[in-house]
Amino acid sequence: MSAKPRYECEELSAMNDAALSAQKLGIRKAAHLARKAQPDKEAVSLAITDRVLQMPEYVAARYVMWYVDARDEARTRQAIPGEVAGDKAIVVPYCADGELKLFRLESMDELEVGMYQILEPREPLREIAAKKIDINQLDLILVPGLGFDARGGRIGHGKGYYDRLLEHAKPETLLVSLAFECQMFDDVPMQRHDIFMDKVVTEKCVYEGIGRRGTS
């Protein structure tokens, strides 16, 4: 049997990408609505972050990246102050020049409302050498998202900030997403550039994902 002409393969690839994009859009819409309708966000978020704090991998980690919640995301800012006061190095991301940069957080007072109405480090502090963190220093990264599945499949907002950051993380760095159970789907479509999570933590359980071996 002869191989398909290259232009046919390119057309099939484009069709597959278009179908995946349409599926992702549908999941994003459903996840937005489900997350917005989630009752008792504060209490449910506490249950989620408590699960994270009790994970052996979290307890053992020295450098941890937290995201600061925005809009209807699972709340993290109620847990972050206690972690900042502890013995771990707590790191938060911020957006600059279309990429996520990493900042060593030592007080919530170091944050102000920035891009996309997300709390980010105040600009004058970003130039302090001791505040700049390289992704290779991180032992564990907490990753936000819109929709997830039990394999650790993740859909974000489609801008690719986290995918571009995570592809530079050490292979042994654990990737953990926080989500309400209502954000879990049977199957999240994943493309070659998408990265699977090692764990997805909800108020009900910890899902064991396939991690970055799922992208190999």
DOVO-655205 format. One line per field, with one value per residue: x, y, z of N, C-alpha, C in turn; residue in one letter. Coordinates in nm, 3 decimals, decimal comma. Example, Ala and Ser with C-alpha at 12.3 -4.5 7.8 and 13.67 -1.06 7.14 Angstrom:
% DOVO-655205
n.x = c(1,319;1,285)
n.y = c(-0,569;-0,225)
n.z = c(0,780;0,708)
ca.x = c(1,230;1,367)
ca.y = c(-0,450;-0,106)
ca.z = c(0,780;0,714)
c.x = c(1,320;1,290)
c.y = c(-0,330;0,003)
c.z = c(0,780;0,787)
code = c(A;S)
***
This chain:
% DOVO-655205
n.x = c(0,086;0,060;0,205;0,019;-0,020;0,173;0,027;-0,228;-0,198;-0,137;-0,378;-0,549;-0,435;-0,486;-0,765;-0,805;-0,692;-0,866;-1,103;-1,032;-0,988;-1,247;-1,372;-1,233;-1,314;-1,584;-1,564;-1,434;-1,636;-1,836;-1,698;-1,645;-1,907;-1,982;-1,791;-1,844;-2,094;-2,042;-2,115;-2,043;-1,766;-1,542;-1,527;-1,516;-1,284;-1,099;-1,104;-0,985;-0,725;-0,631;-0,601;-0,390;-0,182;-0,138;-0,027;0,237;0,440;0,417;0,477;0,745;0,860;1,072;1,088;0,808;0,567;0,289;-0,025;-0,202;-0,532;-0,792;-1,095;-1,329;-1,176;-1,052;-0,990;-0,685;-0,557;-0,623;-0,474;-0,211;-0,081;-0,019;0,162;0,366;0,463;0,582;0,840;0,903;1,011;0,812;0,671;0,542;0,376;0,412;0,305;0,503;0,608;0,470;0,527;0,548;0,696;0,891;0,858;0,985;0,787;0,729;0,553;0,207;0,163;0,333;0,209;0,005;-0,281;-0,264;-0,200;-0,487;-0,640;-0,529;-0,364;-0,035;0,327;0,450;0,578;0,835;0,959;1,020;1,267;1,455;1,727;1,728;1,466;1,408;1,335;1,441;1,293;1,398;1,455;1,229;1,038;0,778;0,485;0,192;-0,084;-0,319;-0,639;-0,904;-1,061;-1,044;-0,930;-0,934;-0,690;-0,512;-0,524;-0,548;-0,712;-0,655;-0,694;-0,634;-0,426;-0,173;0,027;0,105;0,171;0,398;0,568;0,586;0,711;0,975;1,032;1,200;1,227;1,160;1,006;0,702;0,380;0,085;-0,261;-0,527;-0,871;-1,228;-1,458;-1,657;-1,529;-1,420;-1,395;-1,498;-1,320;-1,059;-0,961;-0,635;-0,355;-0,038;0,135;0,030;0,035;0,024;-0,096;0,059;-0,094;-0,436;-0,616;-0,910;-1,205;-1,301;-1,121;-0,784;-0,668;-0,466;-0,256;-0,105;0,111;0,411;0,504;0,298;0,317;0,521)
n.y = c(-0,119;0,219;0,515;0,789;1,094;1,386;1,625;1,533;1,418;1,648;1,784;1,608;1,625;1,895;1,888;1,718;1,872;2,089;1,965;1,883;2,133;2,234;2,055;2,117;2,380;2,342;2,205;2,399;2,595;2,451;2,392;2,649;2,734;2,539;2,576;2,837;2,804;2,657;2,587;2,725;2,799;2,883;2,711;2,460;2,490;2,503;2,238;2,121;2,242;2,156;1,882;1,893;2,002;1,791;1,596;1,364;1,428;1,702;1,778;1,704;1,873;2,153;2,390;2,542;2,616;2,816;2,911;3,221;3,248;3,346;3,504;3,249;3,034;2,749;2,837;2,966;3,161;3,169;2,973;3,028;3,239;3,110;2,918;3,075;3,174;2,951;2,693;2,649;2,754;2,971;3,025;3,236;3,286;3,535;3,738;3,843;3,999;3,813;3,569;3,343;3,440;3,377;3,430;3,480;3,464;3,638;3,772;3,854;4,116;4,189;4,169;4,287;4,392;4,278;4,187;4,060;4,094;3,954;3,878;3,983;4,001;4,314;4,552;4,692;4,513;4,293;4,307;4,252;4,055;3,831;3,761;3,646;3,345;3,038;2,797;2,544;2,520;2,443;2,209;2,124;2,205;2,390;2,394;2,585;2,550;2,484;2,255;1,904;1,558;1,216;1,108;1,305;1,485;1,815;2,125;2,456;2,812;2,849;3,011;2,920;2,979;2,831;2,580;2,646;2,724;2,491;2,301;2,340;2,255;2,050;1,696;1,547;1,720;1,763;1,792;1,940;1,980;2,187;2,158;2,199;1,932;1,942;2,025;1,812;1,591;1,321;1,269;1,458;1,626;1,601;1,758;1,734;1,924;1,966;1,919;1,658;1,631;1,526;1,480;1,542;1,733;1,729;1,823;1,578;1,366;1,249;1,241;1,025;1,116;1,071;1,226;1,379;1,171;1,110;1,268;1,186)
n.z = c(0,000;-0,086;0,054;0,198;0,016;0,103;0,127;0,179;0,431;0,576;0,551;0,689;0,944;1,002;1,007;1,225;1,431;1,424;1,504;1,764;1,880;1,876;2,051;2,286;2,323;2,383;2,628;2,780;2,800;2,937;3,174;3,275;3,338;3,526;3,727;3,804;3,915;4,138;4,469;4,799;4,775;4,924;5,153;5,026;4,881;5,089;5,175;4,955;4,945;5,191;5,145;4,965;5,125;5,296;5,142;5,097;4,915;4,899;5,161;5,170;4,987;4,910;4,760;4,641;4,399;4,407;4,265;4,258;4,331;4,100;3,999;3,956;4,036;4,224;4,554;4,666;4,807;5,073;5,189;5,126;5,288;5,537;5,447;5,347;5,585;5,683;5,661;5,397;5,068;4,906;4,596;4,340;4,023;3,760;3,486;3,216;2,927;2,771;2,887;3,169;3,468;3,766;4,116;4,439;4,712;5,009;5,163;5,163;5,120;4,925;4,687;4,413;4,216;3,891;3,550;3,377;3,602;3,814;4,118;4,146;4,185;4,304;4,079;4,128;4,301;4,153;4,036;4,223;4,300;4,474;4,474;4,235;4,079;3,944;3,730;3,757;4,022;4,150;4,336;4,341;4,166;4,164;3,962;3,789;3,619;3,377;3,297;3,368;3,357;3,484;3,414;3,442;3,243;3,117;3,063;2,992;2,973;2,713;2,632;2,669;2,858;3,090;2,980;2,831;3,035;3,195;3,038;3,078;3,330;3,575;3,522;3,749;3,899;4,061;3,923;4,003;4,001;4,117;4,170;4,157;4,207;4,016;3,791;3,669;3,396;3,176;2,967;2,861;2,575;2,447;2,305;2,123;2,235;2,483;2,839;3,070;3,406;3,714;3,937;4,019;4,235;4,412;4,606;4,671;4,613;4,535;4,221;4,035;3,797;3,466;3,419;3,282;3,130;2,971;2,751;2,600)
ca.x = c(0,000;0,142;0,182;-0,066;0,055;0,197;-0,078;-0,344;-0,166;-0,148;-0,521;-0,604;-0,386;-0,558;-0,901;-0,800;-0,668;-0,989;-1,200;-0,987;-1,012;-1,391;-1,399;-1,179;-1,401;-1,704;-1,529;-1,409;-1,765;-1,903;-1,622;-1,670;-2,040;-1,982;-1,708;-1,916;-2,210;-1,996;-2,152;-1,950;-1,631;-1,438;-1,518;-1,473;-1,143;-1,021;-1,092;-0,889;-0,589;-0,592;-0,552;-0,257;-0,086;-0,113;0,040;0,378;0,526;0,415;0,550;0,888;0,908;1,134;1,045;0,674;0,498;0,144;-0,088;-0,295;-0,660;-0,862;-1,232;-1,399;-1,084;-1,038;-0,921;-0,554;-0,500;-0,646;-0,371;-0,076;-0,014;0,037;0,277;0,472;0,518;0,646;0,981;0,920;1,021;0,687;0,694;0,421;0,409;0,353;0,320;0,585;0,650;0,404;0,574;0,537;0,818;0,872;0,890;0,986;0,689;0,754;0,442;0,099;0,172;0,417;0,125;-0,093;-0,359;-0,190;-0,263;-0,605;-0,694;-0,470;-0,263;0,102;0,427;0,465;0,685;0,970;1,017;1,056;1,407;1,544;1,787;1,689;1,326;1,397;1,346;1,448;1,200;1,469;1,461;1,100;1,013;0,636;0,416;0,046;-0,123;-0,464;-0,694;-1,049;-1,118;-0,947;-0,981;-0,866;-0,554;-0,431;-0,545;-0,580;-0,741;-0,647;-0,771;-0,597;-0,317;-0,050;0,130;0,155;0,237;0,533;0,649;0,605;0,800;1,112;1,048;1,276;1,141;1,113;0,918;0,564;0,280;-0,040;-0,367;-0,636;-0,997;-1,353;-1,499;-1,741;-1,442;-1,369;-1,465;-1,461;-1,203;-1,017;-0,875;-0,499;-0,271;0,100;0,204;-0,034;0,108;-0,058;-0,060;0,088;-0,208;-0,542;-0,672;-1,041;-1,255;-1,340;-1,011;-0,664;-0,657;-0,327;-0,241;0,009;0,223;0,475;0,524;0,187;0,346;0,638)
ca.y = c(0,000;0,339;0,616;0,901;1,215;1,474;1,726;1,468;1,408;1,781;1,815;1,528;1,683;2,020;1,852;1,666;1,986;2,167;1,889;1,892;2,270;2,247;1,981;2,194;2,497;2,295;2,175;2,526;2,658;2,373;2,407;2,785;2,738;2,454;2,639;2,957;2,761;2,581;2,650;2,719;2,793;2,899;2,589;2,350;2,515;2,464;2,092;2,089;2,279;2,068;1,758;1,922;2,022;1,663;1,504;1,344;1,500;1,843;1,790;1,689;1,976;2,272;2,503;2,513;2,725;2,829;3,019;3,300;3,229;3,459;3,476;3,136;2,924;2,699;2,940;2,933;3,270;3,146;2,881;3,078;3,310;3,016;2,853;3,176;3,185;2,826;2,675;2,628;2,870;2,980;3,096;3,263;3,331;3,657;3,744;3,952;3,975;3,696;3,448;3,342;3,452;3,323;3,527;3,427;3,541;3,635;3,839;3,886;4,260;4,209;4,148;4,388;4,348;4,296;4,143;3,976;4,115;3,854;3,932;3,957;4,078;4,455;4,562;4,724;4,398;4,187;4,320;4,210;3,928;3,722;3,729;3,576;3,200;2,959;2,685;2,423;2,516;2,401;2,068;2,096;2,318;2,386;2,444;2,606;2,507;2,488;2,122;1,797;1,422;1,134;1,078;1,425;1,575;1,950;2,232;2,589;2,914;2,849;3,104;2,842;3,028;2,724;2,478;2,694;2,721;2,356;2,220;2,363;2,204;1,926;1,578;1,500;1,818;1,714;1,886;1,912;2,077;2,199;2,177;2,150;1,807;1,975;2,054;1,684;1,538;1,182;1,266;1,589;1,608;1,651;1,766;1,698;2,022;1,972;1,846;1,591;1,652;1,407;1,463;1,643;1,726;1,791;1,809;1,438;1,270;1,283;1,160;1,000;1,136;1,005;1,318;1,411;1,053;1,105;1,351;1,130)
ca.z = c(0,000;-0,095;0,158;0,159;-0,020;0,218;0,143;0,242;0,574;0,635;0,560;0,799;1,069;1,024;1,045;1,362;1,519;1,429;1,586;1,903;1,926;1,900;2,175;2,397;2,344;2,452;2,767;2,849;2,830;3,043;3,297;3,324;3,399;3,645;3,830;3,850;3,994;4,254;4,597;4,912;4,718;5,027;5,233;4,940;4,850;5,207;5,172;4,849;4,984;5,302;5,083;4,909;5,234;5,361;5,051;5,133;4,820;4,936;5,288;5,144;4,893;4,968;4,677;4,589;4,329;4,419;4,188;4,339;4,263;4,039;3,957;4,018;4,060;4,361;4,631;4,722;4,887;5,216;5,235;5,096;5,397;5,632;5,385;5,342;5,720;5,719;5,627;5,254;4,980;4,830;4,470;4,262;3,887;3,707;3,340;3,163;2,789;2,718;2,953;3,315;3,546;3,900;4,221;4,577;4,790;5,152;5,229;5,071;5,092;4,806;4,568;4,371;4,101;3,766;3,426;3,390;3,737;3,901;4,209;4,101;4,260;4,268;3,978;4,179;4,371;4,058;3,995;4,332;4,259;4,564;4,449;4,107;4,095;3,820;3,739;3,798;4,168;4,204;4,364;4,319;4,103;4,165;3,830;3,772;3,490;3,365;3,294;3,391;3,364;3,584;3,368;3,458;3,130;3,164;2,968;3,049;2,902;2,571;2,601;2,669;2,951;3,176;2,899;2,796;3,157;3,249;2,955;3,125;3,466;3,590;3,508;3,879;3,963;4,060;3,871;4,075;3,976;4,213;4,097;4,213;4,142;3,900;3,676;3,618;3,279;3,144;2,879;2,812;2,456;2,465;2,186;2,149;2,318;2,614;2,942;3,170;3,544;3,794;4,026;4,022;4,370;4,430;4,743;4,693;4,608;4,459;4,100;3,998;3,653;3,402;3,419;3,155;3,046;2,876;2,634;2,531)
c.x = c(0,089;0,106;0,093;0,020;0,063;0,084;-0,203;-0,321;-0,180;-0,294;-0,586;-0,563;-0,462;-0,701;-0,905;-0,781;-0,794;-1,094;-1,162;-1,013;-1,159;-1,430;-1,352;-1,267;-1,526;-1,678;-1,502;-1,540;-1,834;-1,831;-1,641;-1,802;-2,044;-1,906;-1,777;-2,030;-2,169;-2,034;-2,039;-1,804;-1,522;-1,418;-1,467;-1,325;-1,052;-1,000;-0,988;-0,747;-0,540;-0,538;-0,411;-0,153;-0,049;-0,042;0,187;0,474;0,530;0,496;0,700;0,945;0,966;1,091;0,913;0,618;0,348;0,097;-0,180;-0,429;-0,718;-1,002;-1,289;-1,308;-1,092;-0,946;-0,788;-0,506;-0,528;-0,541;-0,230;-0,011;0,049;0,160;0,395;0,541;0,591;0,789;1,006;0,944;0,896;0,708;0,560;0,462;0,352;0,386;0,402;0,632;0,593;0,446;0,550;0,676;0,788;0,932;0,883;0,898;0,717;0,646;0,334;0,098;0,259;0,338;0,036;-0,167;-0,284;-0,270;-0,377;-0,666;-0,647;-0,368;-0,123;0,200;0,433;0,591;0,822;1,038;1,069;1,203;1,505;1,596;1,739;1,544;1,308;1,427;1,350;1,359;1,268;1,487;1,335;1,091;0,870;0,570;0,266;-0,004;-0,274;-0,510;-0,845;-1,113;-1,010;-1,013;-0,893;-0,725;-0,458;-0,436;-0,596;-0,610;-0,735;-0,733;-0,732;-0,484;-0,180;0,058;0,191;0,223;0,380;0,624;0,686;0,698;0,947;1,137;1,130;1,181;1,083;1,023;0,773;0,470;0,144;-0,142;-0,472;-0,764;-1,115;-1,391;-1,583;-1,659;-1,382;-1,459;-1,417;-1,333;-1,176;-0,926;-0,740;-0,424;-0,125;0,172;0,144;0,039;0,011;-0,005;-0,025;-0,028;-0,309;-0,614;-0,805;-1,085;-1,289;-1,223;-0,890;-0,655;-0,510;-0,315;-0,120;0,128;0,286;0,513;0,412;0,211;0,463;0,596)
c.y = c(0,124;0,437;0,726;1,019;1,310;1,574;1,666;1,455;1,541;1,820;1,738;1,584;1,810;1,992;1,801;1,778;2,070;2,098;1,896;2,031;2,291;2,174;2,060;2,315;2,457;2,266;2,303;2,593;2,585;2,391;2,545;2,790;2,658;2,519;2,761;2,918;2,684;2,652;2,639;2,711;2,800;2,770;2,472;2,366;2,478;2,313;2,050;2,121;2,196;1,935;1,778;1,929;1,891;1,562;1,486;1,420;1,649;1,864;1,788;1,802;2,096;2,398;2,465;2,636;2,712;2,929;3,093;3,300;3,360;3,412;3,354;3,016;2,874;2,794;2,888;3,039;3,257;3,051;2,939;3,150;3,216;2,946;2,948;3,187;3,058;2,817;2,644;2,761;2,869;3,074;3,119;3,312;3,469;3,663;3,866;3,912;3,844;3,564;3,458;3,346;3,408;3,415;3,460;3,518;3,526;3,707;3,867;4,034;4,289;4,199;4,268;4,333;4,381;4,251;4,046;3,984;4,007;3,921;3,887;4,039;4,223;4,472;4,598;4,605;4,291;4,191;4,283;4,070;3,811;3,677;3,648;3,428;3,135;2,836;2,556;2,413;2,454;2,250;2,028;2,222;2,294;2,462;2,465;2,552;2,515;2,350;2,016;1,661;1,341;1,094;1,194;1,516;1,709;2,042;2,364;2,687;2,927;2,942;3,038;2,887;2,914;2,614;2,519;2,694;2,579;2,271;2,238;2,310;2,076;1,807;1,531;1,599;1,773;1,825;1,848;2,021;2,071;2,227;2,138;2,022;1,833;2,009;1,927;1,634;1,397;1,178;1,406;1,568;1,675;1,649;1,746;1,796;2,032;1,880;1,787;1,623;1,518;1,376;1,575;1,626;1,800;1,773;1,664;1,342;1,330;1,188;1,147;1,009;1,065;1,098;1,337;1,290;1,039;1,188;1,296;1,042)
c.z = c(0,000;0,016;0,106;0,119;0,098;0,237;0,206;0,392;0,644;0,651;0,676;0,933;1,103;1,068;1,189;1,463;1,535;1,517;1,733;1,960;1,958;2,029;2,297;2,428;2,420;2,599;2,844;2,890;2,945;3,177;3,359;3,400;3,528;3,760;3,889;3,943;4,120;4,384;4,699;4,867;4,825;5,105;5,150;4,905;4,968;5,212;5,068;4,893;5,103;5,249;5,028;5,019;5,303;5,270;5,092;5,043;4,852;5,063;5,264;5,058;4,967;4,893;4,610;4,519;4,349;4,314;4,283;4,265;4,210;3,998;4,029;4,042;4,204;4,438;4,686;4,820;5,037;5,274;5,223;5,215;5,500;5,577;5,373;5,478;5,764;5,670;5,480;5,182;4,892;4,712;4,402;4,123;3,858;3,559;3,301;3,024;2,735;2,780;3,103;3,376;3,689;4,006;4,357;4,663;4,939;5,233;5,125;5,036;4,970;4,677;4,541;4,248;3,973;3,646;3,454;3,531;3,835;3,992;4,166;4,185;4,211;4,182;4,035;4,245;4,276;4,018;4,105;4,303;4,344;4,543;4,321;4,126;3,957;3,836;3,783;3,949;4,229;4,221;4,333;4,265;4,108;4,042;3,823;3,637;3,492;3,375;3,306;3,373;3,458;3,543;3,396;3,338;3,179;3,046;3,044;2,971;2,756;2,534;2,609;2,766;3,033;3,097;2,866;2,919;3,196;3,165;2,994;3,266;3,466;3,577;3,641;3,952;3,949;4,015;3,928;4,043;4,086;4,135;4,184;4,139;4,018;3,776;3,615;3,504;3,250;3,061;2,827;2,690;2,476;2,333;2,224;2,241;2,459;2,713;3,045;3,310;3,612;3,889;4,002;4,156;4,373;4,574;4,775;4,696;4,538;4,341;4,062;3,846;3,597;3,386;3,283;3,073;2,944;2,751;2,555;2,415)
code = c(M;S;A;K;P;R;Y;E;C;E;E;L;S;A;M;N;D;A;A;L;S;A;Q;K;L;G;I;R;K;A;A;H;L;A;R;K;A;Q;P;D;K;E;A;V;S;L;A;I;T;D;R;V;L;Q;M;P;E;Y;V;A;A;R;Y;V;M;W;Y;V;D;A;R;D;E;A;R;T;R;Q;A;I;P;G;E;V;A;G;D;K;A;I;V;V;P;Y;C;A;D;G;E;L;K;L;F;R;L;E;S;M;D;E;L;E;V;G;M;Y;Q;I;L;E;P;R;E;P;L;R;E;I;A;A;K;K;I;D;I;N;Q;L;D;L;I;L;V;P;G;L;G;F;D;A;R;G;G;R;I;G;H;G;K;G;Y;Y;D;R;L;L;E;H;A;K;P;E;T;L;L;V;S;L;A;F;E;C;Q;M;F;D;D;V;P;M;Q;R;H;D;I;F;M;D;K;V;V;T;E;K;C;V;Y;E;G;I;G;R;R;G;T;S)
***
